[in-house]
Amino acid sequence: MADKEMEIVFKNDGTVDIDMIGYHGKGCTEEINELLDAVGGKSKRKQKEEYYQKDKVQIQQKRN
């Protein structure tokens, strides 16, 4: 599984950019919501291409 991280940039105009690296699909949205709830923030969102990708599920089958 790939590492996941948040890159947070505080700008001089008071805005904050959060880049969710390694997230795909709605997992990113859930993490952002938890962060915003914790700090009492509001957001204007712009989804990256990764948001629209499905999470990969790995299935292993045992052979007898």
The first five atom37 places (N, CA, C, CB, O) and aatype in JSON, in Angstrom:
{
  "aatype": [12, 0, 3, 11, 6, 12, 6, 9, 19, 13, 11, 2, 3, 7, 16, 19, 3, 9, 3, 12, 9, 7, 18, 8, 7, 11, 7, 4, 16, 6, 6, 9, 2, 6, 10, 10, 3, 0, 19, 7, 7, 11, 15, 11, 1, 11, 5, 11, 6, 6, 18, 18, 5, 11, 3, 11, 19, 5, 9, 5, 5, 11, 1, 2],
  "atom_mask": [
    [1, 1, 1, 1, 1],
    [1, 1, 1, 1, 1],
    [1, 1, 1, 1, 1],
    [1, 1, 1, 1, 1],
    [1, 1, 1, 1, 1],
    [1, 1, 1, 1, 1],
    [1, 1, 1, 1, 1],
    [1, 1, 1, 1, 1],
    [1, 1, 1, 1, 1],
    [1, 1, 1, 1, 1],
    [1, 1, 1, 1, 1],
    [1, 1, 1, 1, 1],
    [1, 1, 1, 1, 1],
    [1, 1, 1, 0, 1],
    [1, 1, 1, 1, 1],
    [1, 1, 1, 1, 1],
    [1, 1, 1, 1, 1],
    [1, 1, 1, 1, 1],
    [1, 1, 1, 1, 1],
    [1, 1, 1, 1, 1],
    [1, 1, 1, 1, 1],
    [1, 1, 1, 0, 1],
    [1, 1, 1, 1, 1],
    [1, 1, 1, 1, 1],
    [1, 1, 1, 0, 1],
    [1, 1, 1, 1, 1],
    [1, 1, 1, 0, 1],
    [1, 1, 1, 1, 1],
    [1, 1, 1, 1, 1],
    [1, 1, 1, 1, 1],
    [1, 1, 1, 1, 1],
    [1, 1, 1, 1, 1],
    [1, 1, 1, 1, 1],
    [1, 1, 1, 1, 1],
    [1, 1, 1, 1, 1],
    [1, 1, 1, 1, 1],
    [1, 1, 1, 1, 1],
    [1, 1, 1, 1, 1],
    [1, 1, 1, 1, 1],
    [1, 1, 1, 0, 1],
    [1, 1, 1, 0, 1],
    [1, 1, 1, 1, 1],
    [1, 1, 1, 1, 1],
    [1, 1, 1, 1, 1],
    [1, 1, 1, 1, 1],
    [1, 1, 1, 1, 1],
    [1, 1, 1, 1, 1],
    [1, 1, 1, 1, 1],
    [1, 1, 1, 1, 1],
    [1, 1, 1, 1, 1],
    [1, 1, 1, 1, 1],
    [1, 1, 1, 1, 1],
    [1, 1, 1, 1, 1],
    [1, 1, 1, 1, 1],
    [1, 1, 1, 1, 1],
    [1, 1, 1, 1, 1],
    [1, 1, 1, 1, 1],
    [1, 1, 1, 1, 1],
    [1, 1, 1, 1, 1],
    [1, 1, 1, 1, 1],
    [1, 1, 1, 1, 1],
    [1, 1, 1, 1, 1],
    [1, 1, 1, 1, 1],
    [1, 1, 1, 1, 1]
  ],
  "atom_positions": [
    [[0.84, -1.18, 0.0], [0.0, 0.0, 0.0], [0.88, 1.24, 0.0], [-0.95, 0.0, 1.21], [1.88, 1.3, 0.72]],
    [[0.52, 2.23, -0.79], [1.3, 3.46, -0.9], [1.14, 4.31, 0.36], [0.86, 4.27, -2.13], [0.12, 4.25, 1.04]],
    [[2.18, 5.08, 0.66], [2.11, 6.0, 1.79], [1.13, 7.11, 1.5], [3.5, 6.58, 2.11], [0.94, 7.51, 0.35]],
    [[0.5, 7.6, 2.56], [-0.44, 8.71, 2.43], [0.08, 9.86, 3.27], [-1.89, 8.31, 2.88], [0.61, 9.65, 4.37]],
    [[-0.06, 11.07, 2.76], [0.37, 12.24, 3.52], [-0.46, 13.45, 3.13], [1.87, 12.51, 3.28], [-1.12, 13.48, 2.09]],
    [[-0.42, 14.46, 3.99], [-1.08, 15.73, 3.73], [-0.01, 16.8, 3.63], [-2.13, 16.08, 4.84], [0.87, 16.9, 4.48]],
    [[-0.09, 17.6, 2.59], [0.8, 18.74, 2.46], [-0.05, 19.98, 2.7], [1.52, 18.78, 1.04], [-0.99, 20.25, 1.95]],
    [[0.27, 20.74, 3.75], [-0.53, 21.9, 4.14], [0.3, 23.16, 3.94], [-1.01, 21.78, 5.62], [1.41, 23.27, 4.47]],
    [[-0.24, 24.12, 3.17], [0.46, 25.37, 2.88], [-0.41, 26.53, 3.38], [0.76, 25.52, 1.34], [-1.54, 26.69, 2.94]],
    [[0.14, 27.32, 4.3], [-0.54, 28.51, 4.82], [-0.07, 29.7, 4.01], [-0.27, 28.71, 6.35], [1.12, 30.01, 3.99]],
    [[-1.0, 30.38, 3.34], [-0.64, 31.49, 2.47], [-0.77, 32.83, 3.19], [-1.51, 31.49, 1.22], [-1.47, 32.93, 4.2]],
    [[-0.1, 33.84, 2.68], [-0.12, 35.18, 3.28], [-1.51, 35.8, 3.29], [0.83, 36.1, 2.55], [-1.81, 36.62, 4.16]],
    [[-2.37, 35.42, 2.34], [-3.72, 36.0, 2.28], [-4.69, 35.32, 3.25], [-4.25, 35.9, 0.87], [-5.88, 35.65, 3.28]],
    [[-4.18, 34.38, 4.05], [-5.01, 33.71, 5.05], [-5.63, 32.4, 4.59], [0.0, 0.0, 0.0], [-6.27, 31.71, 5.38]],
    [[-5.46, 32.07, 3.33], [-6.0, 30.8, 2.85], [-5.02, 29.67, 3.13], [-6.33, 30.88, 1.34], [-3.83, 29.9, 3.36]],
    [[-5.55, 28.47, 3.11], [-4.75, 27.28, 3.36], [-5.01, 26.29, 2.23], [-5.08, 26.66, 4.76], [-6.16, 25.98, 1.92]],
    [[-3.94, 25.79, 1.62], [-4.05, 24.74, 0.62], [-3.67, 23.42, 1.26], [-3.15, 25.04, -0.62], [-2.64, 23.32, 1.93]],
    [[-4.51, 22.41, 1.07], [-4.21, 21.07, 1.59], [-4.18, 20.12, 0.4], [-5.26, 20.61, 2.67], [-5.17, 19.98, -0.31]],
    [[-3.05, 19.48, 0.2], [-2.9, 18.52, -0.87], [-2.82, 17.14, -0.24], [-1.63, 18.81, -1.75], [-1.92, 16.86, 0.55]],
    [[-3.77, 16.29, -0.57], [-3.83, 14.93, -0.03], [-3.08, 14.02, -1.0], [-5.32, 14.46, 0.17], [-3.56, 13.73, -2.1]],
    [[-1.92, 13.57, -0.6], [-1.05, 12.79, -1.47], [-1.19, 11.3, -1.12], [0.43, 13.24, -1.32], [-1.07, 10.9, 0.03]],
    [[-1.45, 10.5, -2.15], [-1.59, 9.07, -1.95], [-3.01, 8.61, -1.67], [0.0, 0.0, 0.0], [-3.24, 7.43, -1.44]],
    [[-3.97, 9.54, -1.68], [-5.37, 9.2, -1.45], [-6.08, 9.05, -2.78], [-6.06, 10.27, -0.57], [-5.73, 9.7, -3.76]],
    [[-7.09, 8.18, -2.81], [-7.9, 7.98, -3.99], [-9.36, 7.91, -3.56], [-7.48, 6.69, -4.77], [-9.66, 7.4, -2.48]],
    [[-10.25, 8.42, -4.39], [-11.68, 8.32, -4.1], [-12.09, 9.12, -2.89], [0.0, 0.0, 0.0], [-11.52, 10.18, -2.59]],
    [[-13.08, 8.61, -2.19], [-13.68, 9.35, -1.08], [-12.85, 9.33, 0.21], [-15.03, 8.79, -0.8], [-13.18, 10.04, 1.16]],
    [[-11.8, 8.53, 0.26], [-10.94, 8.51, 1.44], [-10.36, 9.88, 1.72], [0.0, 0.0, 0.0], [-10.19, 10.26, 2.88]],
    [[-10.05, 10.61, 0.68], [-9.53, 11.96, 0.81], [-10.55, 12.87, 1.46], [-9.13, 12.52, -0.56], [-10.23, 13.63, 2.38]],
    [[-11.8, 12.8, 0.99], [-12.87, 13.65, 1.52], [-13.1, 13.39, 3.0], [-14.16, 13.41, 0.73], [-13.31, 14.32, 3.77]],
    [[-13.08, 12.12, 3.39], [-13.29, 11.78, 4.8], [-12.19, 12.36, 5.68], [-13.34, 10.26, 4.98], [-12.48, 12.9, 6.75]],
    [[-10.95, 12.28, 5.24], [-9.82, 12.82, 6.01], [-9.91, 14.35, 6.12], [-8.49, 12.41, 5.37], [-9.67, 14.91, 7.18]],
    [[-10.24, 15.01, 5.01], [-10.38, 16.47, 5.01], [-11.49, 16.9, 5.96], [-10.65, 17.0, 3.59], [-11.33, 17.87, 6.71]],
    [[-12.62, 16.19, 5.93], [-13.74, 16.54, 6.81], [-13.35, 16.43, 8.27], [-14.94, 15.63, 6.52], [-13.71, 17.29, 9.08]],
    [[-12.6, 15.38, 8.62], [-12.14, 15.23, 10.01], [-11.22, 16.39, 10.4], [-11.4, 13.89, 10.2], [-11.33, 16.93, 11.5]],
    [[-10.32, 16.76, 9.51], [-9.4, 17.87, 9.77], [-10.16, 19.18, 9.95], [-8.39, 18.0, 8.63], [-9.9, 19.93, 10.89]],
    [[-11.1, 19.45, 9.06], [-11.88, 20.7, 9.14], [-12.75, 20.74, 10.39], [-12.74, 20.86, 7.9], [-12.9, 21.8, 11.0]],
    [[-13.33, 19.61, 10.76], [-14.12, 19.55, 11.99], [-13.26, 19.86, 13.21], [-14.77, 18.17, 12.15], [-13.71, 20.54, 14.13]],
    [[-12.04, 19.36, 13.21], [-11.13, 19.56, 14.34], [-10.74, 21.03, 14.5], [-9.89, 18.71, 14.17], [-10.59, 21.51, 15.63]],
    [[-10.57, 21.74, 13.39], [-10.12, 23.14, 13.47], [-11.26, 24.14, 13.26], [-9.04, 23.39, 12.44], [-11.05, 25.35, 13.35]],
    [[-12.46, 23.62, 12.99], [-13.61, 24.52, 12.8], [-13.51, 25.32, 11.52], [0.0, 0.0, 0.0], [-13.94, 26.48, 11.48]],
    [[-12.94, 24.75, 10.47], [-12.74, 25.47, 9.22], [-13.81, 25.23, 8.18], [0.0, 0.0, 0.0], [-14.62, 24.31, 8.29]],
    [[-13.8, 26.08, 7.19], [-14.67, 25.94, 6.03], [-13.78, 25.65, 4.84], [-15.55, 27.23, 5.8], [-12.58, 25.89, 4.88]],
    [[-14.38, 25.15, 3.78], [-13.53, 24.81, 2.65], [-14.17, 25.12, 1.31], [-13.16, 23.36, 2.69], [-15.39, 25.14, 1.16]],
    [[-13.31, 25.37, 0.37], [-13.65, 25.46, -1.03], [-12.78, 24.4, -1.68], [-13.42, 26.93, -1.65], [-11.56, 24.48, -1.6]],
    [[-13.38, 23.42, -2.31], [-12.63, 22.24, -2.74], [-12.44, 22.18, -4.25], [-13.31, 20.99, -2.28], [-13.3, 22.58, -5.03]],
    [[-11.3, 21.66, -4.6], [-10.99, 21.37, -5.99], [-10.4, 19.98, -6.01], [-10.0, 22.44, -6.62], [-9.28, 19.77, -5.54]],
    [[-11.14, 19.01, -6.55], [-10.69, 17.63, -6.57], [-9.62, 17.43, -7.64], [-11.86, 16.68, -6.82], [-9.7, 17.97, -8.75]],
    [[-8.61, 16.64, -7.28], [-7.57, 16.27, -8.23], [-8.03, 15.02, -8.99], [-6.19, 16.02, -7.51], [-9.05, 14.42, -8.65]],
    [[-7.28, 14.65, -9.99], [-7.61, 13.48, -10.81], [-7.73, 12.22, -9.95], [-6.53, 13.27, -11.89], [-8.56, 11.36, -10.22]],
    [[-6.9, 12.1, -8.91], [-6.9, 10.94, -8.05], [-8.23, 10.73, -7.34], [-5.8, 11.05, -7.04], [-8.58, 9.61, -6.99]],
    [[-8.98, 11.81, -7.12], [-10.27, 11.7, -6.43], [-11.21, 10.77, -7.2], [-10.91, 13.09, -6.27], [-12.01, 10.05, -6.59]],
    [[-11.12, 10.79, -8.5], [-12.03, 10.03, -9.33], [-11.56, 8.61, -9.61], [-12.24, 10.75, -10.63], [-12.24, 7.85, -10.3]],
    [[-10.4, 8.24, -9.07], [-9.9, 6.88, -9.23], [-10.46, 6.0, -8.13], [-8.36, 6.86, -9.21], [-10.65, 6.44, -7.0]],
    [[-10.71, 4.77, -8.46], [-11.22, 3.81, -7.49], [-10.06, 3.29, -6.65], [-11.96, 2.64, -8.2], [-8.93, 3.19, -7.13]],
    [[-10.35, 2.95, -5.38], [-9.35, 2.29, -4.55], [-9.13, 0.89, -5.1], [-9.79, 2.25, -3.05], [-10.07, 0.21, -5.5]],
    [[-7.88, 0.47, -5.11], [-7.56, -0.86, -5.6], [-7.77, -1.87, -4.49], [-6.1, -0.93, -6.13], [-7.34, -1.66, -3.35]],
    [[-8.42, -2.96, -4.83], [-8.66, -4.04, -3.88], [-7.93, -5.26, -4.39], [-10.19, -4.33, -3.68], [-8.09, -5.66, -5.55]],
    [[-7.12, -5.85, -3.53], [-6.35, -7.0, -3.93], [-7.02, -8.26, -3.36], [-4.88, -6.88, -3.45], [-7.28, -8.34, -2.16]],
    [[-7.28, -9.23, -4.24], [-7.93, -10.46, -3.84], [-6.97, -11.61, -4.11], [-9.28, -10.66, -4.58], [-6.42, -11.74, -5.2]],
    [[-6.78, -12.44, -3.11], [-5.92, -13.61, -3.28], [-6.79, -14.86, -3.18], [-4.78, -13.64, -2.22], [-7.68, -14.95, -2.34]],
    [[-6.51, -15.8, -4.04], [-7.26, -17.04, -4.05], [-6.32, -18.19, -3.72], [-7.95, -17.25, -5.43], [-5.25, -18.32, -4.3]],
    [[-6.74, -19.03, -2.77], [-5.94, -20.19, -2.41], [-6.23, -21.32, -3.39], [-6.22, -20.64, -0.96], [-7.37, -21.57, -3.75]],
    [[-5.17, -21.98, -3.8], [-5.31, -23.13, -4.7], [-4.98, -24.39, -3.93], [-4.4, -23.0, -5.96], [-4.0, -24.42, -3.17]],
    [[-5.77, -25.39, -4.12], [-5.54, -26.68, -3.43], [-4.75, -27.61, -4.31], [-6.86, -27.35, -3.04], [-4.45, -28.74, -3.91]]
  ]
}
